[in-house]
Amino acid sequence: MDAREAQQALTRATQRRQQTIAAGTAPWTRGQVWSLCSCALALGVLVDAGMIWLWVLMMVMGVGVAWQRGVQLKPTRDSGRWQTALVATFVPALALNVLFQAVARGLDWPLPNTVGMVGACLVIITLTRAVQARMAASLRP
């Protein structure tokens, strides 16, 4: 290998490293947020229909795909706090889910679990997505 080939190989390796870092530290796209919200809504519909087993099957397949295609970066000191904050956003999501369900049941609306998941989706769209973007930004070297 001559010096020019070595430099080209080094340049390609650097570009791949930068692409990996960019992929692992990017905030969720609208498509990814839509995917999360559609999974939550599917859970609500399937619970209302008494078919929770189907949702579990879908999640197992989704985790398998994510595991296979995921990007794993070295954890940084700041990421632990942001990961805790991200998990903490599920508390208001659960609270809004319960609140929306209570309202739907009080008004005798059909599909109360689905209505509850609409509340959880609102939290995902507003709060969880913002916290995840901050967490992703904290992972940049």
C-alpha positions in Angstrom: 0.0 0.0 0.0 1.5 3.3 -1.0 1.0 6.6 0.8 -1.9 7.8 -1.3 -3.8 4.5 -0.8 -3.2 4.8 3.0 -4.4 8.3 3.0 -7.6 7.4 1.1 -8.2 4.5 3.5 -7.7 6.8 6.5 -10.1 9.4 5.0 -12.8 6.7 4.4 -12.4 5.5 8.0 -12.8 9.0 9.3 -15.9 9.6 7.2 -17.5 6.3 8.4 -16.7 7.3 12.0 -18.4 10.7 11.5 -21.4 9.1 9.9 -21.8 6.7 12.9 -21.5 9.6 15.3 -24.0 11.6 13.4 -26.5 8.7 13.2 -26.1 7.9 16.9 -26.5 11.5 18.1 -29.3 12.7 15.9 -32.7 13.7 17.4 -35.7 11.7 16.5 -37.1 12.5 13.1 -40.8 13.2 12.5 -41.1 9.7 11.1 -39.6 8.1 14.2 -42.0 10.2 16.4 -44.9 9.1 14.2 -43.7 5.5 14.6 -43.7 5.8 18.4 -47.1 7.4 18.5 -48.6 4.9 16.1 -47.3 2.1 18.3 -48.9 3.7 21.3 -52.2 4.1 19.5 -52.0 0.5 18.3 -51.6 -0.5 21.9 -54.7 1.4 22.9 -56.7 -0.1 20.1 -55.5 -3.6 20.7 -56.2 -3.3 24.5 -59.7 -2.1 23.7 -60.1 -5.1 21.4 -58.7 -7.5 23.9 -55.8 -8.5 21.6 -52.7 -7.4 23.7 -50.8 -10.5 22.5 -50.7 -9.0 19.0 -49.1 -5.8 20.3 -46.5 -7.8 22.2 -45.7 -9.7 19.0 -45.3 -6.4 17.1 -43.0 -5.0 19.8 -40.8 -8.1 19.8 -40.4 -7.9 16.1 -39.6 -4.1 16.4 -37.0 -4.7 19.1 -35.4 -7.3 16.9 -35.1 -4.9 14.0 -33.8 -2.1 16.2 -31.2 -4.4 17.8 -29.9 -5.5 14.5 -29.7 -2.0 12.9 -29.0 0.1 16.0 -25.9 2.4 16.5 -24.2 2.0 19.8 -21.9 4.8 21.0 -19.7 4.9 24.1 -21.7 6.4 27.0 -20.6 9.8 28.1 -20.7 11.4 31.5 -23.6 13.7 30.6 -25.7 11.0 28.9 -26.7 9.3 32.3 -28.6 12.4 33.4 -30.3 12.8 30.1 -31.2 9.2 30.0 -32.8 9.5 33.4 -34.7 12.6 32.2 -35.9 10.8 29.1 -37.2 7.9 31.2 -38.8 10.5 33.6 -40.9 11.8 30.7 -42.8 8.6 30.7 -44.4 9.7 34.1 -46.4 12.6 32.6 -47.2 10.4 29.6 -48.7 7.8 31.9 -50.5 10.5 33.9 -52.1 12.0 30.8 -53.0 8.5 29.6 -54.8 7.8 32.8 -56.5 11.3 32.8 -57.7 10.9 29.2 -58.9 7.4 29.9 -60.9 8.7 32.9 -62.5 11.4 30.9 -63.4 9.0 28.1 -64.8 6.5 30.5 -66.8 9.2 32.3 -68.3 10.4 29.0 -68.9 6.8 27.9 -66.9 7.2 24.8 -65.9 4.1 22.9 -62.2 3.0 22.9 -61.1 4.6 26.2 -57.6 3.1 26.1 -57.1 4.5 22.6 -58.2 8.0 23.8 -55.7 7.6 26.7 -52.9 6.8 24.3 -53.7 10.0 22.5 -52.8 11.8 25.7 -49.6 9.8 25.9 -48.8 10.7 22.3 -49.1 14.4 23.1 -46.4 14.0 25.7 -44.2 12.1 23.3 -44.6 14.8 20.7 -43.9 17.7 23.0 -41.8 16.7 26.0 -40.2 13.4 25.2 -39.0 14.4 21.7 -37.4 17.6 23.1 -35.6 15.7 25.9 -34.3 13.1 23.5 -32.9 15.8 21.2 -31.1 17.3 24.2 -29.8 13.9 25.2 -28.6 13.2 21.6 -26.8 16.5 21.5 -25.0 15.7 24.8 -23.6 12.6 23.2 -21.6 14.4 20.6 -17.9 14.2 21.2 
